[in-house]
Amino acid sequence: MGFFITFEGIEGCGKSTQKELLKGHLERKGKEVLTVREPGGTLLGEKVRAVLLERGDEPIDPWAELFLYQACRAQLVKRVIRPALEAGKVVISDRFYDSTLAYQGYGRGLDRAAVKKLNALGSGGLVPDLTFLIDCGVEEGLKRAFSRIASAKGAREDRFEREDIDFHRRVREGFLRAAKREPRIRVVDGSAEISTVHKDICDIIDRAMG
């Protein structure tokens, strides 16, 4: 069986950058690594990702949003993640069900017990071996996110980046509460330099994987 790693955090925390850096680190150590993202990672997932993240004329009901995420996750786990793990690969995912609890449970205010039950169903009971929560202040994260958008030709804010600051504060609270409950979640200071964050992550993963 392989090893399943997830990266979590608020908008602009730097998790996507750290995911790619960790992939390189593990490949240099001889590991076969597959990276995926949520929502996405399958043909179905990428189509639904566009619906979930793009700013459309019709608002998406929070429960509808939740079910769309679970549909993407079920497809990703069944078609991509489990087969890769069974083949002995390391799988690194940019977001998994901790994001759903943080964004839909805390951010949107949906019933958290219901969200957790649906997370278990959508993931088919798959639990990450290790989760990195890249934590930074909400204001700093949004500043980074908007700076990235401004520097990318044709890019614009997605539906979540346009939410008010209180929404993002609730999301961060959700992540930090999850980290207190779950030993698999390791909080890393995302306000540090990229190289420092990467070193901290590598130290943790090298101890965890041997």
N, C-alpha and C positions, 0 to 999 in steps of 0.2 A: 504494500500500500504506500502511496505517496505521502506528501505533506501539503496541507492546505493553509495558506496564509491570506489574510485579508487586511486591507488598508481602509481606515475610516477617518472621518473628520469633517469639519464644516467647509464651506466654500472657501477656496484660496489657501487652505492649510498646507498644501504642498504634497499631498499624498500621491498624486499621479507621478510626480517627479521621483519621489522616493521608491515607488513601485518599480520603475524602470531601472533605477540605480541598484536596487536589490536584485533584480533579475540578472544584471551583469555580474554582480558579486557572486551569486550562486552558480552561474554558468562557468565562471573562472575556477570554481571549486569542483567542476565536473558534473554538476547537477543538470538534469534536463528540466527546463522550466517552461511553463505555459502561463501567459498573462491573459486575463479577461477583465471585462468591466461590466458593471451594472448601472442602469439597464443596458443590455446589449449582449454581444458575444455570440449571437446566433442570428440567422436571417430574421426570425420573428422578433427577437430582442431588439435588433437595430431599427426595425420599422416602428416598434412601440416606443423606443427611445425618442424618436422624432416627435411622436405625439405627446409624450410626457414632458419633454424639455422645451420644445418650441413654443413661442408665444402665439397662441391661436385666438380666434375671435370668441370661441366658446369656452367659458371656464370649465375646468374639470372638477367634478365633485370629489371631495377627499376620499370617500370610500371607493369610488371608481378608480381613482389614482392608486389606491392601495392594491386593488385587485389586479390592475395592469402590471404593477411591479411584481406581484406574486406569479403572474403568468410568465413573465420574462424569466424569473428565477427558476421556476419549475423546468422550463425548457433548457436553460443554461446548465443546470445541475444534471439533468438526465442525459443531454446530448454531448456535453463538453466536459464538465468538471469531474463527474464520477468516472467516466472512461479514462481520463488522464490520470486520476489518482490510482485507479486499478492497474494502470500501466507503470506505476512507480514514479510518476513525474511530480515535481513541485508545481503546484498551481497557486498563482498570486492573483487575487481579485481586487480591483479598484471598486470598493464598496461591496457589501453583502447585507444580510438582514439586520445588522445593528443600525445601519442607515435608515431602514424602514421604521424601526422603533423610534429613532431619534426624530426623523422628519415627519412621519405620519402620526406617530403616537404622541410625541411632545410638541413638534412644530404645528401640526394641524389639529391636535387635541382629540384624536380618535381614541376610543377605548383601548388602553394599552394591553389589557389581558387578551382582547380579541386580536390585536395586532400580533402578539406573541404566538397565539395559536395558529394564525395564518402563516406566520413566518416558518413555523415548524412544518406545516403542510407544504408550503411553497418550496422549501429547501429539501423536502423528503427526509427530514431528520438529520441532514448533514450539518456538522458543527465544525467551524474552523479549528485547526490545531493551534494557531496563534494569530492574534489580531493586533495590529499597530494602530493606535489612535493618535494621529498627529494633531496635537492640540495647540491652538493659538487663540488670541483674542478675536472677538467677532469683528471689531473695527479693522484690525490688521488684516484678517482674512479677506474681508470684502474689498479692502483697498488693493490687495494683490490681485484678486479676481478681476476687478474692473481695469486694473493696469494691464493685465494679460489681454483682456478683450480689446482695449484701446490700441494695443500694438499688433493685433491680428487683423489682417485685411478682411473686411466683410463680416467680422464677428460681432455678435451683440449678446446682451444678457439673456440667459435662459429664464424659465419661469421661476426657479428658486432664487436665483441671484437678484430678482426684482422684488422679492418679499421684503417686508419692513424689518428693521433691525431687531425688534422684539422676537420675531419669528426665529431668526438665526440664534438669538440668545437662548431660546427654548430648546432649539436643536442641540446646541453645545451642552446645555444642561443634561439633555437626554443621553448624550454620549458619555459624559463624565459619570453619571449615575450608573450606567451600564458597566463602566470600568471598575467601579467600586464593588459591583456584584460578581463580576466574571474574572477569575484569575487568568484566563487566556488573553485578556485585553491588557496590553502594555501601553501606557501613556508615554508619549515622547514629546518633548518640547519643540513644537514646530516654529517657534519664534527665533530659534537659533539659526546659524548659517547652514546652508544646504549640506555642506560637507560634514558638519558636526552632527546633524540629524542622521545622516547616512551612517556615520561611524557608530552612533548609539544603536541604530537598528541592526547593523552587522554584528555588534557585540552580543546583542540579545539573541539573534538568530543562530549565531555560531554556537552559543551555549545550548540552545534548544535542540539543535539538530546534530550536534556533536561533530 
